[in-house]
Amino acid sequence: MYFGTTPDPPLVCLALEDCQPFTPGLLEPETTYYWRVVASPDQDCGNVSGPVWRFTTGTTTVAVQSTHWDVVKRLYRE
């Protein structure tokens, strides 16, 4: 998983198991954050990169609550 304040966010954890739960800490006010997930289904297929998503925080510092990947996935189901 990649997460940060640049359009090409840095790697923050290598394996999904290591990101459960993922807690980014305090988010700065009026800041755009970017995140992306790169899947590695198996060694023969290589990596599959998802799109870079972004969001912008409001005018106050935001404390982000820990969550699990299944909770995040439910937010973006089509």
Steps between C-alpha positions, in 0.01 A plus 500: 500500500618850412385809691619858523466862394652469152326376182749210497459396867776305678473136604371477859468122533600211280247229584129538568536283808743759638245779437222352713406745638660790316515820706642806324502708819391863512413652164590862442222752428440620144736238359450267205593138569555231239481123532539198275500124538726272296391137495738208461269208418788255460861496391416398141266792427702787643348807661170663407483868589170660590415864432626780722212631711500833680309694761543840663453561870296787642617792709582309820746225588340159459570194712446190289358196671663164429309284260531171319523454124154338479346818645678717242393271214133535602529879465590472131279218374324586178 
